[in-house]
Amino acid sequence: MNESGRVEAFSDGVFAIAITLLVLEIKVPHDAGTHLWSALGEMWPSYAAYAVTFLIIGVMWVNHHTVFQVIARVDRTLLFLNLVLLMGVAALPWPAAVVAAYLREGHAAKIALAVYGMFMVFHALAFQAMWWHLTRTGHLFADEVDVAAARATRTRFALGSVVYPITVGLAFVSAPLTLVVHGLLAVYYAFNQVPVPTKAGVTKPSGS
């Protein structure tokens, strides 16, 4: 396994643990008796937070994997930038739990979604920093990558660092709507990805 493969394997482990921990925040109702159906229904904020966050982590993993497919070698800076990104990924079950606990609590729900949005801003900036480092000289890319064309994607690649701060403000307008927006943004990044141009004219999709 080459250096980039080792980094990706380590990263995959962090993604896998984070995405698995999400389900542990969905607690089993106790002493519900004949009211189990209604008790399960009352837990809808936990289901919503789980589904949206699972989708976000899943899309991030796919995009991270696709980027590392075109990385032939790593340096210390990339290693640390990747660790910063993984620090945010590993922490995501916590804001998801906060959202699940407070989504129906009026002003507290708005604060919970604002915190959730701040985590998304962190992820967007971390991914953007990694992409800027990769495209700065291109020395870490595989030979088939068109470095100049990849560098030209920086602006579109940074879209998340512009959009996610807006969700922090939107949280104070409507917490449930903001959670829906986060889910829609994840779907957008799953299907509308920035390509990594290659010298042969073949493109490979990357993420935000």
Contacts in CASP RR format, 6 or more apart in sequence:
PFRMAT RR
TARGET T0000
AUTHOR 0000-0000-0000
METHOD contacts of the structure
MODEL  1
MNESGRVEAFSDGVFAIAITLLVLEIKVPHDAGTHLWSALGEMWPSYAAY
AVTFLIIGVMWVNHHTVFQVIARVDRTLLFLNLVLLMGVAALPWPAAVVA
AYLREGHAAKIALAVYGMFMVFHALAFQAMWWHLTRTGHLFADEVDVAAA
RATRTRFALGSVVYPITVGLAFVSAPLTLVVHGLLAVYYAFNQVPVPTKA
GVTKPSGS
1 9 0 8 1.000
2 72 0 8 1.000
2 73 0 8 1.000
3 73 0 8 1.000
3 74 0 8 1.000
4 68 0 8 1.000
4 71 0 8 1.000
4 72 0 8 1.000
4 73 0 8 1.000
4 74 0 8 1.000
5 68 0 8 1.000
7 68 0 8 1.000
7 74 0 8 1.000
7 78 0 8 1.000
7 79 0 8 1.000
7 82 0 8 1.000
8 64 0 8 1.000
8 65 0 8 1.000
8 68 0 8 1.000
11 64 0 8 1.000
11 68 0 8 1.000
11 82 0 8 1.000
11 86 0 8 1.000
12 61 0 8 1.000
12 65 0 8 1.000
14 86 0 8 1.000
14 89 0 8 1.000
14 90 0 8 1.000
15 57 0 8 1.000
15 58 0 8 1.000
15 60 0 8 1.000
15 61 0 8 1.000
15 64 0 8 1.000
15 89 0 8 1.000
17 90 0 8 1.000
18 57 0 8 1.000
18 89 0 8 1.000
18 90 0 8 1.000
18 92 0 8 1.000
18 93 0 8 1.000
19 54 0 8 1.000
19 57 0 8 1.000
19 58 0 8 1.000
19 61 0 8 1.000
21 93 0 8 1.000
22 50 0 8 1.000
22 53 0 8 1.000
22 54 0 8 1.000
22 57 0 8 1.000
22 92 0 8 1.000
22 93 0 8 1.000
22 96 0 8 1.000
23 50 0 8 1.000
24 93 0 8 1.000
25 46 0 8 1.000
25 49 0 8 1.000
25 50 0 8 1.000
25 93 0 8 1.000
25 96 0 8 1.000
25 97 0 8 1.000
25 100 0 8 1.000
26 43 0 8 1.000
26 46 0 8 1.000
26 47 0 8 1.000
26 50 0 8 1.000
26 100 0 8 1.000
27 43 0 8 1.000
27 46 0 8 1.000
29 36 0 8 1.000
29 39 0 8 1.000
29 40 0 8 1.000
29 42 0 8 1.000
29 43 0 8 1.000
32 38 0 8 1.000
32 39 0 8 1.000
32 40 0 8 1.000
45 99 0 8 1.000
45 100 0 8 1.000
45 101 0 8 1.000
45 103 0 8 1.000
45 104 0 8 1.000
46 100 0 8 1.000
48 99 0 8 1.000
48 100 0 8 1.000
48 103 0 8 1.000
48 179 0 8 1.000
49 96 0 8 1.000
49 97 0 8 1.000
49 99 0 8 1.000
49 100 0 8 1.000
49 103 0 8 1.000
49 179 0 8 1.000
50 96 0 8 1.000
50 100 0 8 1.000
52 96 0 8 1.000
52 179 0 8 1.000
52 182 0 8 1.000
52 183 0 8 1.000
52 186 0 8 1.000
53 92 0 8 1.000
53 93 0 8 1.000
53 95 0 8 1.000
53 96 0 8 1.000
55 183 0 8 1.000
55 186 0 8 1.000
55 187 0 8 1.000
55 190 0 8 1.000
56 92 0 8 1.000
56 120 0 8 1.000
56 182 0 8 1.000
56 183 0 8 1.000
56 186 0 8 1.000
57 89 0 8 1.000
57 92 0 8 1.000
59 186 0 8 1.000
59 189 0 8 1.000
59 190 0 8 1.000
59 207 0 8 1.000
60 89 0 8 1.000
60 123 0 8 1.000
60 127 0 8 1.000
62 190 0 8 1.000
62 207 0 8 1.000
63 127 0 8 1.000
63 189 0 8 1.000
63 193 0 8 1.000
63 206 0 8 1.000
63 207 0 8 1.000
63 208 0 8 1.000
64 85 0 8 1.000
66 193 0 8 1.000
66 196 0 8 1.000
66 204 0 8 1.000
66 205 0 8 1.000
66 206 0 8 1.000
66 207 0 8 1.000
67 130 0 8 1.000
67 131 0 8 1.000
67 134 0 8 1.000
67 196 0 8 1.000
67 206 0 8 1.000
67 207 0 8 1.000
69 204 0 8 1.000
70 141 0 8 1.000
70 142 0 8 1.000
70 144 0 8 1.000
70 145 0 8 1.000
70 196 0 8 1.000
70 198 0 8 1.000
70 204 0 8 1.000
70 206 0 8 1.000
71 78 0 8 1.000
71 134 0 8 1.000
71 140 0 8 1.000
71 141 0 8 1.000
71 142 0 8 1.000
72 140 0 8 1.000
72 141 0 8 1.000
72 142 0 8 1.000
72 143 0 8 1.000
73 139 0 8 1.000
73 140 0 8 1.000
74 140 0 8 1.000
75 140 0 8 1.000
77 133 0 8 1.000
78 130 0 8 1.000
78 133 0 8 1.000
78 134 0 8 1.000
78 140 0 8 1.000
81 126 0 8 1.000
81 129 0 8 1.000
81 130 0 8 1.000
81 133 0 8 1.000
82 130 0 8 1.000
84 126 0 8 1.000
84 129 0 8 1.000
85 123 0 8 1.000
85 126 0 8 1.000
85 127 0 8 1.000
85 130 0 8 1.000
88 119 0 8 1.000
88 122 0 8 1.000
88 123 0 8 1.000
88 126 0 8 1.000
89 123 0 8 1.000
91 119 0 8 1.000
92 119 0 8 1.000
95 112 0 8 1.000
95 115 0 8 1.000
95 116 0 8 1.000
95 117 0 8 1.000
95 119 0 8 1.000
96 116 0 8 1.000
98 112 0 8 1.000
98 115 0 8 1.000
98 116 0 8 1.000
99 109 0 8 1.000
99 112 0 8 1.000
99 113 0 8 1.000
99 116 0 8 1.000
99 179 0 8 1.000
101 112 0 8 1.000
102 108 0 8 1.000
102 109 0 8 1.000
102 111 0 8 1.000
102 112 0 8 1.000
103 109 0 8 1.000
103 112 0 8 1.000
103 113 0 8 1.000
103 175 0 8 1.000
103 176 0 8 1.000
103 179 0 8 1.000
105 112 0 8 1.000
106 175 0 8 1.000
109 175 0 8 1.000
109 176 0 8 1.000
110 171 0 8 1.000
110 172 0 8 1.000
110 175 0 8 1.000
111 171 0 8 1.000
112 171 0 8 1.000
112 175 0 8 1.000
113 167 0 8 1.000
113 170 0 8 1.000
113 171 0 8 1.000
113 175 0 8 1.000
113 178 0 8 1.000
113 179 0 8 1.000
114 168 0 8 1.000
114 169 0 8 1.000
114 171 0 8 1.000
114 172 0 8 1.000
116 171 0 8 1.000
116 178 0 8 1.000
116 179 0 8 1.000
116 182 0 8 1.000
117 164 0 8 1.000
117 167 0 8 1.000
117 168 0 8 1.000
117 171 0 8 1.000
117 178 0 8 1.000
117 182 0 8 1.000
118 168 0 8 1.000
120 164 0 8 1.000
120 167 0 8 1.000
120 182 0 8 1.000
120 185 0 8 1.000
121 161 0 8 1.000
121 164 0 8 1.000
121 165 0 8 1.000
121 168 0 8 1.000
123 164 0 8 1.000
124 158 0 8 1.000
124 160 0 8 1.000
124 161 0 8 1.000
124 163 0 8 1.000
124 164 0 8 1.000
124 208 0 8 1.000
125 161 0 8 1.000
127 207 0 8 1.000
127 208 0 8 1.000
128 157 0 8 1.000
128 158 0 8 1.000
128 160 0 8 1.000
128 161 0 8 1.000
131 154 0 8 1.000
131 157 0 8 1.000
131 158 0 8 1.000
131 206 0 8 1.000
132 154 0 8 1.000
134 140 0 8 1.000
134 141 0 8 1.000
134 150 0 8 1.000
135 147 0 8 1.000
135 150 0 8 1.000
135 151 0 8 1.000
135 153 0 8 1.000
135 154 0 8 1.000
136 151 0 8 1.000
137 147 0 8 1.000
138 145 0 8 1.000
138 147 0 8 1.000
138 150 0 8 1.000
141 147 0 8 1.000
141 150 0 8 1.000
143 199 0 8 1.000
144 198 0 8 1.000
144 199 0 8 1.000
144 200 0 8 1.000
144 202 0 8 1.000
145 196 0 8 1.000
145 197 0 8 1.000
145 198 0 8 1.000
145 199 0 8 1.000
146 197 0 8 1.000
146 198 0 8 1.000
146 199 0 8 1.000
146 201 0 8 1.000
149 197 0 8 1.000
150 196 0 8 1.000
150 197 0 8 1.000
153 194 0 8 1.000
153 195 0 8 1.000
153 196 0 8 1.000
153 197 0 8 1.000
153 206 0 8 1.000
156 194 0 8 1.000
157 194 0 8 1.000
157 206 0 8 1.000
157 207 0 8 1.000
157 208 0 8 1.000
159 208 0 8 1.000
160 185 0 8 1.000
160 208 0 8 1.000
163 185 0 8 1.000
164 185 0 8 1.000
167 178 0 8 1.000
167 181 0 8 1.000
167 182 0 8 1.000
167 185 0 8 1.000
170 177 0 8 1.000
170 178 0 8 1.000
170 181 0 8 1.000
171 178 0 8 1.000
189 207 0 8 1.000
189 208 0 8 1.000
193 205 0 8 1.000
193 206 0 8 1.000
193 207 0 8 1.000
193 208 0 8 1.000
194 205 0 8 1.000
194 206 0 8 1.000
194 207 0 8 1.000
194 208 0 8 1.000
195 203 0 8 1.000
195 204 0 8 1.000
195 205 0 8 1.000
195 206 0 8 1.000
196 203 0 8 1.000
196 204 0 8 1.000
196 205 0 8 1.000
196 206 0 8 1.000
197 203 0 8 1.000
198 204 0 8 1.000
END
